[in-house]
Amino acid sequence: MMLNIGERIREVRNNKDRTGSWLAKQIGVAQSFISALETGQKHCSLETLFAITKALDISMSDFFADELDLLDPSLQRLLNAVEKLDDNELIKLIEFVEAIKR
């Protein structure tokens, strides 16, 4: 079974006693976006997901912990490496990936 990103965001947010409004403010989006994301009506970019996990103080590895065993080892390695990037490095990586997939 695939992870529902929105449900996982809501689960982590609730476990940390944070509201959707709080999360929206932290990452600079509308509260309605967080609500739509958590209910599966919208999807987010990888950059937004990194901002969410950072605001919620959870690593990407922990966010996807239940799914990591299902990932290909090379994807696990990539995820672990990406977690070590600072914000500027992450933006550059995302821009690079988007450029090569065009």
SEFIZA-3560 file (N, C-alpha, C; in Angstrom, 3 decimals):
REM SEFIZA-3560
<numar><xx>0.835</xx><yy>-1.178</yy><zz>0.000</zz><atom>N</atom></numar>
<numar><xx>0.000</xx><yy>0.000</yy><zz>0.000</zz><atom>CA</atom></numar>
<numar><xx>0.882</xx><yy>1.245</yy><zz>0.000</zz><atom>C</atom></numar>
<numar><xx>0.534</xx><yy>2.213</yy><zz>-0.840</zz><atom>N</atom></numar>
<numar><xx>1.315</xx><yy>3.445</yy><zz>-0.925</zz><atom>CA</atom></numar>
<numar><xx>0.919</xx><yy>4.418</yy><zz>0.177</zz><atom>C</atom></numar>
<numar><xx>1.877</xx><yy>5.177</yy><zz>0.602</zz><atom>N</atom></numar>
<numar><xx>1.669</xx><yy>6.182</yy><zz>1.624</zz><atom>CA</atom></numar>
<numar><xx>0.828</xx><yy>7.327</yy><zz>1.065</zz><atom>C</atom></numar>
<numar><xx>-0.167</xx><yy>7.743</yy><zz>1.814</zz><atom>N</atom></numar>
<numar><xx>-0.934</xx><yy>8.930</yy><zz>1.472</zz><atom>CA</atom></numar>
<numar><xx>-0.234</xx><yy>10.108</yy><zz>2.140</zz><atom>C</atom></numar>
<numar><xx>0.404</xx><yy>10.942</yy><zz>1.333</zz><atom>N</atom></numar>
<numar><xx>1.214</xx><yy>12.043</yy><zz>1.852</zz><atom>CA</atom></numar>
<numar><xx>0.381</xx><yy>12.977</yy><zz>2.731</zz><atom>C</atom></numar>
<numar><xx>-0.805</xx><yy>13.333</yy><zz>2.258</zz><atom>N</atom></numar>
<numar><xx>-1.652</xx><yy>14.246</yy><zz>3.018</zz><atom>CA</atom></numar>
<numar><xx>-2.036</xx><yy>13.692</yy><zz>4.375</zz><atom>C</atom></numar>
<numar><xx>-2.418</xx><yy>12.427</yy><zz>4.398</zz><atom>N</atom></numar>
<numar><xx>-2.774</xx><yy>11.792</yy><zz>5.676</zz><atom>CA</atom></numar>
<numar><xx>-1.575</xx><yy>11.747</yy><zz>6.611</zz><atom>C</atom></numar>
<numar><xx>-0.405</xx><yy>11.497</yy><zz>6.047</zz><atom>N</atom></numar>
<numar><xx>0.807</xx><yy>11.438</yy><zz>6.870</zz><atom>CA</atom></numar>
<numar><xx>1.143</xx><yy>12.822</yy><zz>7.438</zz><atom>C</atom></numar>
<numar><xx>0.975</xx><yy>13.861</yy><zz>6.625</zz><atom>N</atom></numar>
<numar><xx>1.212</xx><yy>15.219</yy><zz>7.112</zz><atom>CA</atom></numar>
<numar><xx>0.277</xx><yy>15.516</yy><zz>8.284</zz><atom>C</atom></numar>
<numar><xx>-0.994</xx><yy>15.198</yy><zz>8.107</zz><atom>N</atom></numar>
<numar><xx>-1.973</xx><yy>15.440</yy><zz>9.184</zz><atom>CA</atom></numar>
<numar><xx>-1.602</xx><yy>14.651</yy><zz>10.438</zz><atom>C</atom></numar>
<numar><xx>-1.195</xx><yy>13.403</yy><zz>10.264</zz><atom>N</atom></numar>
<numar><xx>-0.819</xx><yy>12.569</yy><zz>11.410</zz><atom>CA</atom></numar>
<numar><xx>0.344</xx><yy>13.185</yy><zz>12.182</zz><atom>C</atom></numar>
<numar><xx>1.388</xx><yy>13.574</yy><zz>11.461</zz><atom>N</atom></numar>
<numar><xx>2.561</xx><yy>14.164</yy><zz>12.119</zz><atom>CA</atom></numar>
<numar><xx>2.182</xx><yy>15.490</yy><zz>12.772</zz><atom>C</atom></numar>
<numar><xx>1.434</xx><yy>16.310</yy><zz>12.051</zz><atom>N</atom></numar>
<numar><xx>1.018</xx><yy>17.614</yy><zz>12.583</zz><atom>CA</atom></numar>
<numar><xx>0.210</xx><yy>17.447</yy><zz>13.866</zz><atom>C</atom></numar>
<numar><xx>-0.752</xx><yy>16.527</yy><zz>13.856</zz><atom>N</atom></numar>
<numar><xx>-1.570</xx><yy>16.290</yy><zz>15.045</zz><atom>CA</atom></numar>
<numar><xx>-0.739</xx><yy>15.739</yy><zz>16.204</zz><atom>C</atom></numar>
<numar><xx>0.201</xx><yy>14.848</yy><zz>15.887</zz><atom>N</atom></numar>
<numar><xx>1.074</xx><yy>14.298</yy><zz>16.931</zz><atom>CA</atom></numar>
<numar><xx>1.926</xx><yy>15.374</yy><zz>17.591</zz><atom>C</atom></numar>
<numar><xx>2.191</xx><yy>16.432</yy><zz>16.858</zz><atom>N</atom></numar>
<numar><xx>2.996</xx><yy>17.531</yy><zz>17.396</zz><atom>CA</atom></numar>
<numar><xx>2.120</xx><yy>18.661</yy><zz>17.921</zz><atom>C</atom></numar>
<numar><xx>0.813</xx><yy>18.399</yy><zz>18.007</zz><atom>N</atom></numar>
<numar><xx>-0.143</xx><yy>19.397</yy><zz>18.517</zz><atom>CA</atom></numar>
<numar><xx>-0.055</xx><yy>20.726</yy><zz>17.778</zz><atom>C</atom></numar>
<numar><xx>-0.007</xx><yy>20.655</yy><zz>16.465</zz><atom>N</atom></numar>
<numar><xx>0.037</xx><yy>21.848</yy><zz>15.622</zz><atom>CA</atom></numar>
<numar><xx>-1.223</xx><yy>21.908</yy><zz>14.777</zz><atom>C</atom></numar>
<numar><xx>-1.679</xx><yy>23.111</yy><zz>14.490</zz><atom>N</atom></numar>
<numar><xx>-2.869</xx><yy>23.278</yy><zz>13.658</zz><atom>CA</atom></numar>
<numar><xx>-2.471</xx><yy>23.436</yy><zz>12.192</zz><atom>C</atom></numar>
<numar><xx>-3.451</xx><yy>23.267</yy><zz>11.335</zz><atom>N</atom></numar>
<numar><xx>-3.215</xx><yy>23.505</yy><zz>9.913</zz><atom>CA</atom></numar>
<numar><xx>-2.854</xx><yy>24.958</yy><zz>9.654</zz><atom>C</atom></numar>
<numar><xx>-3.474</xx><yy>25.856</yy><zz>10.405</zz><atom>N</atom></numar>
<numar><xx>-3.160</xx><yy>27.290</yy><zz>10.267</zz><atom>CA</atom></numar>
<numar><xx>-1.716</xx><yy>27.571</yy><zz>10.654</zz><atom>C</atom></numar>
<numar><xx>-1.260</xx><yy>26.944</yy><zz>11.731</zz><atom>N</atom></numar>
<numar><xx>0.124</xx><yy>27.120</yy><zz>12.160</zz><atom>CA</atom></numar>
<numar><xx>1.084</xx><yy>26.654</yy><zz>11.072</zz><atom>C</atom></numar>
<numar><xx>0.821</xx><yy>25.456</yy><zz>10.532</zz><atom>N</atom></numar>
<numar><xx>1.697</xx><yy>24.905</yy><zz>9.495</zz><atom>CA</atom></numar>
<numar><xx>1.699</xx><yy>25.790</yy><zz>8.256</zz><atom>C</atom></numar>
<numar><xx>0.530</xx><yy>26.244</yy><zz>7.853</zz><atom>N</atom></numar>
<numar><xx>0.428</xx><yy>27.115</yy><zz>6.680</zz><atom>CA</atom></numar>
<numar><xx>1.277</xx><yy>28.368</yy><zz>6.866</zz><atom>C</atom></numar>
<numar><xx>1.187</xx><yy>28.965</yy><zz>8.040</zz><atom>N</atom></numar>
<numar><xx>1.959</xx><yy>30.177</yy><zz>8.320</zz><atom>CA</atom></numar>
<numar><xx>3.459</xx><yy>29.893</yy><zz>8.277</zz><atom>C</atom></numar>
<numar><xx>3.856</xx><yy>28.758</yy><zz>8.817</zz><atom>N</atom></numar>
<numar><xx>5.279</xx><yy>28.405</yy><zz>8.861</zz><atom>CA</atom></numar>
<numar><xx>5.886</xx><yy>28.270</yy><zz>7.470</zz><atom>C</atom></numar>
<numar><xx>5.102</xx><yy>27.750</yy><zz>6.527</zz><atom>N</atom></numar>
<numar><xx>5.669</xx><yy>27.501</yy><zz>5.191</zz><atom>CA</atom></numar>
<numar><xx>5.200</xx><yy>28.505</yy><zz>4.140</zz><atom>C</atom></numar>
<numar><xx>4.379</xx><yy>29.472</yy><zz>4.560</zz><atom>N</atom></numar>
<numar><xx>3.986</xx><yy>30.549</yy><zz>3.654</zz><atom>CA</atom></numar>
<numar><xx>2.936</xx><yy>30.177</yy><zz>2.625</zz><atom>C</atom></numar>
<numar><xx>1.975</xx><yy>29.363</yy><zz>3.025</zz><atom>N</atom></numar>
<numar><xx>0.868</xx><yy>29.020</yy><zz>2.131</zz><atom>CA</atom></numar>
<numar><xx>-0.448</xx><yy>29.293</yy><zz>2.856</zz><atom>C</atom></numar>
<numar><xx>-1.541</xx><yy>29.221</yy><zz>2.124</zz><atom>N</atom></numar>
<numar><xx>-2.858</xx><yy>29.405</yy><zz>2.719</zz><atom>CA</atom></numar>
<numar><xx>-3.248</xx><yy>28.164</yy><zz>3.516</zz><atom>C</atom></numar>
<numar><xx>-4.015</xx><yy>28.375</yy><zz>4.573</zz><atom>N</atom></numar>
<numar><xx>-4.499</xx><yy>27.254</yy><zz>5.378</zz><atom>CA</atom></numar>
<numar><xx>-5.352</xx><yy>26.326</yy><zz>4.524</zz><atom>C</atom></numar>
<numar><xx>-6.067</xx><yy>26.881</yy><zz>3.558</zz><atom>N</atom></numar>
<numar><xx>-6.903</xx><yy>26.057</yy><zz>2.676</zz><atom>CA</atom></numar>
<numar><xx>-6.046</xx><yy>25.092</yy><zz>1.850</zz><atom>C</atom></numar>
<numar><xx>-4.810</xx><yy>25.482</yy><zz>1.532</zz><atom>N</atom></numar>
<numar><xx>-3.914</xx><yy>24.584</yy><zz>0.811</zz><atom>CA</atom></numar>
<numar><xx>-3.548</xx><yy>23.386</yy><zz>1.686</zz><atom>C</atom></numar>
<numar><xx>-3.240</xx><yy>23.656</yy><zz>2.950</zz><atom>N</atom></numar>
<numar><xx>-2.900</xx><yy>22.562</yy><zz>3.874</zz><atom>CA</atom></numar>
<numar><xx>-4.087</xx><yy>21.621</yy><zz>4.007</zz><atom>C</atom></numar>
<numar><xx>-5.267</xx><yy>22.174</yy><zz>4.161</zz><atom>N</atom></numar>
<numar><xx>-6.476</xx><yy>21.355</yy><zz>4.282</zz><atom>CA</atom></numar>
<numar><xx>-6.682</xx><yy>20.504</yy><zz>3.038</zz><atom>C</atom></numar>
<numar><xx>-6.553</xx><yy>21.111</yy><zz>1.867</zz><atom>N</atom></numar>
<numar><xx>-6.731</xx><yy>20.373</yy><zz>0.608</zz><atom>CA</atom></numar>
<numar><xx>-5.643</xx><yy>19.316</yy><zz>0.440</zz><atom>C</atom></numar>
<numar><xx>-4.444</xx><yy>19.620</yy><zz>0.863</zz><atom>N</atom></numar>
<numar><xx>-3.337</xx><yy>18.670</yy><zz>0.791</zz><atom>CA</atom></numar>
<numar><xx>-3.615</xx><yy>17.466</yy><zz>1.686</zz><atom>C</atom></numar>
<numar><xx>-4.044</xx><yy>17.735</yy><zz>2.908</zz><atom>N</atom></numar>
<numar><xx>-4.288</xx><yy>16.659</yy><zz>3.860</zz><atom>CA</atom></numar>
<numar><xx>-5.482</xx><yy>15.789</yy><zz>3.485</zz><atom>C</atom></numar>
<numar><xx>-6.412</xx><yy>16.333</yy><zz>2.746</zz><atom>N</atom></numar>
<numar><xx>-7.584</xx><yy>15.553</yy><zz>2.325</zz><atom>CA</atom></numar>
<numar><xx>-7.402</xx><yy>14.936</yy><zz>0.943</zz><atom>C</atom></numar>
<numar><xx>-6.237</xx><yy>15.124</yy><zz>0.348</zz><atom>N</atom></numar>
<numar><xx>-5.949</xx><yy>14.513</yy><zz>-0.943</zz><atom>CA</atom></numar>
<numar><xx>-6.490</xx><yy>15.266</yy><zz>-2.137</zz><atom>C</atom></numar>
<numar><xx>-7.000</xx><yy>16.461</yy><zz>-1.927</zz><atom>N</atom></numar>
<numar><xx>-7.545</xx><yy>17.259</yy><zz>-3.030</zz><atom>CA</atom></numar>
<numar><xx>-6.446</xx><yy>17.976</yy><zz>-3.806</zz><atom>C</atom></numar>
<numar><xx>-5.297</xx><yy>18.150</yy><zz>-3.179</zz><atom>N</atom></numar>
<numar><xx>-4.147</xx><yy>18.791</yy><zz>-3.824</zz><atom>CA</atom></numar>
<numar><xx>-2.903</xx><yy>17.968</yy><zz>-3.544</zz><atom>C</atom></numar>
<numar><xx>-1.910</xx><yy>18.178</yy><zz>-4.382</zz><atom>N</atom></numar>
<numar><xx>-0.603</xx><yy>17.552</yy><zz>-4.215</zz><atom>CA</atom></numar>
<numar><xx>0.416</xx><yy>18.665</yy><zz>-4.013</zz><atom>C</atom></numar>
<numar><xx>1.555</xx><yy>18.309</yy><zz>-3.448</zz><atom>N</atom></numar>
<numar><xx>2.588</xx><yy>19.329</yy><zz>-3.237</zz><atom>CA</atom></numar>
<numar><xx>3.877</xx><yy>18.919</yy><zz>-3.932</zz><atom>C</atom></numar>
<numar><xx>4.692</xx><yy>19.918</yy><zz>-4.147</zz><atom>N</atom></numar>
<numar><xx>6.009</xx><yy>19.681</yy><zz>-4.732</zz><atom>CA</atom></numar>
<numar><xx>6.937</xx><yy>19.095</yy><zz>-3.676</zz><atom>C</atom></numar>
<numar><xx>8.039</xx><yy>18.562</yy><zz>-4.124</zz><atom>N</atom></numar>
<numar><xx>9.042</xx><yy>18.048</yy><zz>-3.203</zz><atom>CA</atom></numar>
<numar><xx>9.567</xx><yy>19.175</yy><zz>-2.325</zz><atom>C</atom></numar>
<numar><xx>9.734</xx><yy>20.345</yy><zz>-2.911</zz><atom>N</atom></numar>
<numar><xx>10.216</xx><yy>21.501</yy><zz>-2.157</zz><atom>CA</atom></numar>
<numar><xx>9.244</xx><yy>21.851</yy><zz>-1.025</zz><atom>C</atom></numar>
<numar><xx>7.948</xx><yy>21.809</yy><zz>-1.308</zz><atom>N</atom></numar>
<numar><xx>6.946</xx><yy>22.092</yy><zz>-0.284</zz><atom>CA</atom></numar>
<numar><xx>6.957</xx><yy>21.014</yy><zz>0.788</zz><atom>C</atom></numar>
<numar><xx>7.115</xx><yy>19.762</yy><zz>0.380</zz><atom>N</atom></numar>
<numar><xx>7.161</xx><yy>18.681</yy><zz>1.357</zz><atom>CA</atom></numar>
<numar><xx>8.371</xx><yy>18.837</yy><zz>2.276</zz><atom>C</atom></numar>
<numar><xx>9.507</xx><yy>19.243</yy><zz>1.729</zz><atom>N</atom></numar>
<numar><xx>10.680</xx><yy>19.494</yy><zz>2.575</zz><atom>CA</atom></numar>
<numar><xx>10.399</xx><yy>20.625</yy><zz>3.556</zz><atom>C</atom></numar>
<numar><xx>9.721</xx><yy>21.677</yy><zz>3.101</zz><atom>N</atom></numar>
<numar><xx>9.375</xx><yy>22.789</yy><zz>3.993</zz><atom>CA</atom></numar>
<numar><xx>8.450</xx><yy>22.316</yy><zz>5.106</zz><atom>C</atom></numar>
<numar><xx>7.502</xx><yy>21.457</yy><zz>4.765</zz><atom>N</atom></numar>
<numar><xx>6.562</xx><yy>20.932</yy><zz>5.758</zz><atom>CA</atom></numar>
<numar><xx>7.289</xx><yy>20.090</yy><zz>6.795</zz><atom>C</atom></numar>
<numar><xx>8.136</xx><yy>19.177</yy><zz>6.335</zz><atom>N</atom></numar>
<numar><xx>8.845</xx><yy>18.325</yy><zz>7.296</zz><atom>CA</atom></numar>
<numar><xx>9.790</xx><yy>19.146</yy><zz>8.163</zz><atom>C</atom></numar>
<numar><xx>10.386</xx><yy>20.167</yy><zz>7.581</zz><atom>N</atom></numar>
<numar><xx>11.266</xx><yy>21.035</yy><zz>8.370</zz><atom>CA</atom></numar>
<numar><xx>10.457</xx><yy>21.783</yy><zz>9.427</zz><atom>C</atom></numar>
<numar><xx>9.313</xx><yy>22.333</yy><zz>9.044</zz><atom>N</atom></numar>
<numar><xx>8.463</xx><yy>23.062</yy><zz>10.003</zz><atom>CA</atom></numar>
<numar><xx>7.988</xx><yy>22.143</yy><zz>11.119</zz><atom>C</atom></numar>
<numar><xx>7.703</xx><yy>20.892</yy><zz>10.779</zz><atom>N</atom></numar>
<numar><xx>7.219</xx><yy>19.930</yy><zz>11.766</zz><atom>CA</atom></numar>
<numar><xx>8.357</xx><yy>19.223</yy><zz>12.505</zz><atom>C</atom></numar>
<numar><xx>9.587</xx><yy>19.601</yy><zz>12.182</zz><atom>N</atom></numar>
<numar><xx>10.772</xx><yy>19.056</yy><zz>12.846</zz><atom>CA</atom></numar>
<numar><xx>10.809</xx><yy>17.531</yy><zz>12.773</zz><atom>C</atom></numar>
<numar><xx>10.642</xx><yy>17.032</yy><zz>11.545</zz><atom>N</atom></numar>
<numar><xx>10.732</xx><yy>15.596</yy><zz>11.306</zz><atom>CA</atom></numar>
<numar><xx>11.567</xx><yy>15.392</yy><zz>10.040</zz><atom>C</atom></numar>
<numar><xx>12.465</xx><yy>14.445</yy><zz>10.076</zz><atom>N</atom></numar>
<numar><xx>13.298</xx><yy>14.183</yy><zz>8.901</zz><atom>CA</atom></numar>
<numar><xx>12.464</xx><yy>13.498</yy><zz>7.828</zz><atom>C</atom></numar>
<numar><xx>12.923</xx><yy>13.607</yy><zz>6.605</zz><atom>N</atom></numar>
<numar><xx>12.229</xx><yy>12.913</yy><zz>5.511</zz><atom>CA</atom></numar>
<numar><xx>12.260</xx><yy>11.407</yy><zz>5.759</zz><atom>C</atom></numar>
<numar><xx>13.360</xx><yy>10.911</yy><zz>6.278</zz><atom>N</atom></numar>
<numar><xx>13.438</xx><yy>9.476</yy><zz>6.569</zz><atom>CA</atom></numar>
<numar><xx>12.384</xx><yy>9.064</yy><zz>7.576</zz><atom>C</atom></numar>
<numar><xx>12.211</xx><yy>9.871</yy><zz>8.624</zz><atom>N</atom></numar>
<numar><xx>11.189</xx><yy>9.557</yy><zz>9.620</zz><atom>CA</atom></numar>
<numar><xx>9.792</xx><yy>9.724</yy><zz>9.048</zz><atom>C</atom></numar>
<numar><xx>9.621</xx><yy>10.732</yy><zz>8.204</zz><atom>N</atom></numar>
<numar><xx>8.311</xx><yy>10.946</yy><zz>7.581</zz><atom>CA</atom></numar>
<numar><xx>7.895</xx><yy>9.721</yy><zz>6.777</zz><atom>C</atom></numar>
<numar><xx>8.848</xx><yy>9.147</yy><zz>6.049</zz><atom>N</atom></numar>
<numar><xx>8.573</xx><yy>7.988</yy><zz>5.198</zz><atom>CA</atom></numar>
<numar><xx>8.985</xx><yy>6.666</yy><zz>5.842</zz><atom>C</atom></numar>
<numar><xx>9.198</xx><yy>6.652</yy><zz>7.149</zz><atom>N</atom></numar>
<numar><xx>9.753</xx><yy>5.483</yy><zz>7.838</zz><atom>CA</atom></numar>
<numar><xx>9.037</xx><yy>4.182</yy><zz>7.492</zz><atom>C</atom></numar>
<numar><xx>7.727</xx><yy>4.188</yy><zz>7.465</zz><atom>N</atom></numar>
<numar><xx>6.987</xx><yy>2.956</yy><zz>7.172</zz><atom>CA</atom></numar>
<numar><xx>7.166</xx><yy>2.494</yy><zz>5.740</zz><atom>C</atom></numar>
<numar><xx>7.569</xx><yy>3.404</yy><zz>4.867</zz><atom>N</atom></numar>
<numar><xx>7.703</xx><yy>3.091</yy><zz>3.448</zz><atom>CA</atom></numar>
<numar><xx>9.146</xx><yy>2.837</yy><zz>3.025</zz><atom>C</atom></numar>
<numar><xx>10.113</xx><yy>3.208</yy><zz>3.864</zz><atom>N</atom></numar>
<numar><xx>11.518</xx><yy>3.101</yy><zz>3.459</zz><atom>CA</atom></numar>
<numar><xx>11.922</xx><yy>1.691</yy><zz>3.060</zz><atom>C</atom></numar>
<numar><xx>11.407</xx><yy>0.706</yy><zz>3.761</zz><atom>N</atom></numar>
<numar><xx>11.768</xx><yy>-0.668</yy><zz>3.442</zz><atom>CA</atom></numar>
<numar><xx>11.280</xx><yy>-1.080</yy><zz>2.060</zz><atom>C</atom></numar>
<numar><xx>10.276</xx><yy>-0.367</yy><zz>1.546</zz><atom>N</atom></numar>
<numar><xx>9.737</xx><yy>-0.687</yy><zz>0.232</zz><atom>CA</atom></numar>
<numar><xx>10.491</xx><yy>0.012</yy><zz>-0.890</zz><atom>C</atom></numar>
<numar><xx>11.316</xx><yy>0.996</yy><zz>-0.535</zz><atom>N</atom></numar>
<numar><xx>12.058</xx><yy>1.747</yy><zz>-1.546</zz><atom>CA</atom></numar>
<numar><xx>13.274</xx><yy>0.976</yy><zz>-2.031</zz><atom>C</atom></numar>
<numar><xx>13.591</xx><yy>1.210</yy><zz>-3.274</zz><atom>N</atom></numar>
<numar><xx>14.813</xx><yy>0.693</yy><zz>-3.857</zz><atom>CA</atom></numar>
<numar><xx>15.990</xx><yy>1.244</yy><zz>-3.045</zz><atom>C</atom></numar>
<numar><xx>17.034</xx><yy>0.455</yy><zz>-2.810</zz><atom>N</atom></numar>
<numar><xx>18.183</xx><yy>0.938</yy><zz>-2.018</zz><atom>CA</atom></numar>
<numar><xx>18.799</xx><yy>2.233</yy><zz>-2.550</zz><atom>C</atom></numar>
<numar><xx>18.804</xx><yy>2.414</yy><zz>-3.867</zz><atom>N</atom></numar>
<numar><xx>19.379</xx><yy>3.651</yy><zz>-4.411</zz><atom>CA</atom></numar>
<numar><xx>18.517</xx><yy>4.852</yy><zz>-4.047</zz><atom>C</atom></numar>
<numar><xx>17.209</xx><yy>4.692</yy><zz>-3.977</zz><atom>N</atom></numar>
<numar><xx>16.336</xx><yy>5.780</yy><zz>-3.555</zz><atom>CA</atom></numar>
<numar><xx>16.488</xx><yy>6.064</yy><zz>-2.064</zz><atom>C</atom></numar>
<numar><xx>16.698</xx><yy>5.022</yy><zz>-1.272</zz><atom>N</atom></numar>
<numar><xx>16.957</xx><yy>5.222</yy><zz>0.154</zz><atom>CA</atom></numar>
<numar><xx>18.238</xx><yy>6.034</yy><zz>0.335</zz><atom>C</atom></numar>
<numar><xx>19.246</xx><yy>5.692</yy><zz>-0.431</zz><atom>N</atom></numar>
<numar><xx>20.526</xx><yy>6.391</yy><zz>-0.359</zz><atom>CA</atom></numar>
<numar><xx>20.376</xx><yy>7.853</yy><zz>-0.760</zz><atom>C</atom></numar>
<numar><xx>19.605</xx><yy>8.090</yy><zz>-1.823</zz><atom>N</atom></numar>
<numar><xx>19.362</xx><yy>9.455</yy><zz>-2.280</zz><atom>CA</atom></numar>
<numar><xx>18.617</xx><yy>10.254</yy><zz>-1.217</zz><atom>C</atom></numar>
<numar><xx>17.593</xx><yy>9.684</yy><zz>-0.639</zz><atom>N</atom></numar>
<numar><xx>16.811</xx><yy>10.360</yy><zz>0.399</zz><atom>CA</atom></numar>
<numar><xx>17.693</xx><yy>10.716</yy><zz>1.588</zz><atom>C</atom></numar>
<numar><xx>18.541</xx><yy>9.807</yy><zz>1.995</zz><atom>N</atom></numar>
<numar><xx>19.450</xx><yy>10.080</yy><zz>3.111</zz><atom>CA</atom></numar>
<numar><xx>20.425</xx><yy>11.209</yy><zz>2.782</zz><atom>C</atom></numar>
<numar><xx>20.889</xx><yy>11.252</yy><zz>1.540</zz><atom>N</atom></numar>
<numar><xx>21.825</xx><yy>12.309</yy><zz>1.137</zz><atom>CA</atom></numar>
<numar><xx>21.117</xx><yy>13.662</yy><zz>1.062</zz><atom>C</atom></numar>
<numar><xx>19.900</xx><yy>13.681</yy><zz>0.556</zz><atom>N</atom></numar>
<numar><xx>19.148</xx><yy>14.925</yy><zz>0.408</zz><atom>CA</atom></numar>
<numar><xx>18.872</xx><yy>15.558</yy><zz>1.768</zz><atom>C</atom></numar>
<numar><xx>18.657</xx><yy>14.752</yy><zz>2.766</zz><atom>N</atom></numar>
<numar><xx>18.376</xx><yy>15.286</yy><zz>4.106</zz><atom>CA</atom></numar>
<numar><xx>19.515</xx><yy>16.124</yy><zz>4.650</zz><atom>C</atom></numar>
<numar><xx>20.713</xx><yy>15.905</yy><zz>4.159</zz><atom>N</atom></numar>
<numar><xx>21.882</xx><yy>16.618</yy><zz>4.661</zz><atom>CA</atom></numar>
<numar><xx>22.108</xx><yy>17.958</yy><zz>3.966</zz><atom>C</atom></numar>
<numar><xx>21.293</xx><yy>18.264</yy><zz>2.947</zz><atom>N</atom></numar>
<numar><xx>21.455</xx><yy>19.507</yy><zz>2.205</zz><atom>CA</atom></numar>
<numar><xx>20.856</xx><yy>20.680</yy><zz>2.966</zz><atom>C</atom></numar>
<numar><xx>21.491</xx><yy>21.852</yy><zz>2.811</zz><atom>N</atom></numar>
<numar><xx>20.860</xx><yy>23.047</yy><zz>3.372</zz><atom>CA</atom></numar>
<numar><xx>19.810</xx><yy>23.537</yy><zz>2.371</zz><atom>C</atom></numar>
<numar><xx>19.079</xx><yy>24.578</yy><zz>2.736</zz><atom>N</atom></numar>
<numar><xx>17.974</xx><yy>25.048</yy><zz>1.899</zz><atom>CA</atom></numar>
<numar><xx>18.429</xx><yy>25.441</yy><zz>0.496</zz><atom>C</atom></numar>
<numar><xx>19.548</xx><yy>26.146</yy><zz>0.388</zz><atom>N</atom></numar>
<numar><xx>20.041</xx><yy>26.577</yy><zz>-0.922</zz><atom>CA</atom></numar>
<numar><xx>20.462</xx><yy>25.391</yy><zz>-1.772</zz><atom>C</atom></numar>
<numar><xx>21.127</xx><yy>24.427</yy><zz>-1.167</zz><atom>N</atom></numar>
<numar><xx>21.544</xx><yy>23.233</yy><zz>-1.901</zz><atom>CA</atom></numar>
<numar><xx>20.325</xx><yy>22.443</yy><zz>-2.378</zz><atom>C</atom></numar>
<numar><xx>19.304</xx><yy>22.378</yy><zz>-1.537</zz><atom>N</atom></numar>
<numar><xx>18.078</xx><yy>21.670</yy><zz>-1.906</zz><atom>CA</atom></numar>
<numar><xx>17.403</xx><yy>22.337</yy><zz>-3.097</zz><atom>C</atom></numar>
<numar><xx>17.318</xx><yy>23.652</yy><zz>-3.074</zz><atom>N</atom></numar>
<numar><xx>16.715</xx><yy>24.376</yy><zz>-4.199</zz><atom>CA</atom></numar>
<numar><xx>17.491</xx><yy>24.112</yy><zz>-5.478</zz><atom>C</atom></numar>
<numar><xx>18.813</xx><yy>24.138</yy><zz>-5.398</zz><atom>N</atom></numar>
<numar><xx>19.642</xx><yy>23.874</yy><zz>-6.574</zz><atom>CA</atom></numar>
<numar><xx>19.432</xx><yy>22.452</yy><zz>-7.090</zz><atom>C</atom></numar>
<numar><xx>19.314</xx><yy>21.496</yy><zz>-6.175</zz><atom>N</atom></numar>
<numar><xx>19.088</xx><yy>20.113</yy><zz>-6.577</zz><atom>CA</atom></numar>
<numar><xx>17.742</xx><yy>19.970</yy><zz>-7.277</zz><atom>C</atom></numar>
<numar><xx>16.715</xx><yy>20.574</yy><zz>-6.719</zz><atom>N</atom></numar>
<numar><xx>15.391</xx><yy>20.502</yy><zz>-7.329</zz><atom>CA</atom></numar>
<numar><xx>15.405</xx><yy>21.131</yy><zz>-8.706</zz><atom>C</atom></numar>
<numar><xx>16.032</xx><yy>22.285</yy><zz>-8.836</zz><atom>N</atom></numar>
<numar><xx>16.146</xx><yy>22.956</yy><zz>-10.149</zz><atom>CA</atom></numar>
<numar><xx>16.893</xx><yy>22.072</yy><zz>-11.141</zz><atom>C</atom></numar>
<numar><xx>17.957</xx><yy>21.416</yy><zz>-10.683</zz><atom>N</atom></numar>
<numar><xx>18.728</xx><yy>20.532</yy><zz>-11.553</zz><atom>CA</atom></numar>
<numar><xx>17.871</xx><yy>19.351</yy><zz>-12.024</zz><atom>C</atom></numar>
<numar><xx>17.177</xx><yy>18.719</yy><zz>-11.113</zz><atom>N</atom></numar>
<numar><xx>16.341</xx><yy>17.572</yy><zz>-11.479</zz><atom>CA</atom></numar>
<numar><xx>15.243</xx><yy>17.998</yy><zz>-12.452</zz><atom>C</atom></numar>
<numar><xx>14.620</xx><yy>19.138</yy><zz>-12.170</zz><atom>N</atom></numar>
<numar><xx>13.571</xx><yy>19.621</yy><zz>-13.072</zz><atom>CA</atom></numar>
<numar><xx>14.134</xx><yy>19.940</yy><zz>-14.450</zz><atom>C</atom></numar>
<numar><xx>15.366</xx><yy>20.454</yy><zz>-14.522</zz><atom>N</atom></numar>
<numar><xx>15.982</xx><yy>20.785</yy><zz>-15.801</zz><atom>CA</atom></numar>
<numar><xx>16.304</xx><yy>19.531</yy><zz>-16.617</zz><atom>C</atom></numar>
<numar><xx>16.780</xx><yy>18.475</yy><zz>-15.954</zz><atom>N</atom></numar>
<numar><xx>17.149</xx><yy>17.279</yy><zz>-16.720</zz><atom>CA</atom></numar>
<numar><xx>15.941</xx><yy>16.432</yy><zz>-17.115</zz><atom>C</atom></numar>
<numar><xx>14.817</xx><yy>16.641</yy><zz>-16.474</zz><atom>N</atom></numar>
<numar><xx>13.657</xx><yy>15.836</yy><zz>-16.857</zz><atom>CA</atom></numar>
<numar><xx>12.812</xx><yy>16.499</yy><zz>-17.951</zz><atom>C</atom></numar>
<numar><xx>13.203</xx><yy>17.692</yy><zz>-18.379</zz><atom>N</atom></numar>
<numar><xx>12.485</xx><yy>18.395</yy><zz>-19.463</zz><atom>CA</atom></numar>
<numar><xx>12.751</xx><yy>17.766</yy><zz>-20.786</zz><atom>C</atom></numar>
//
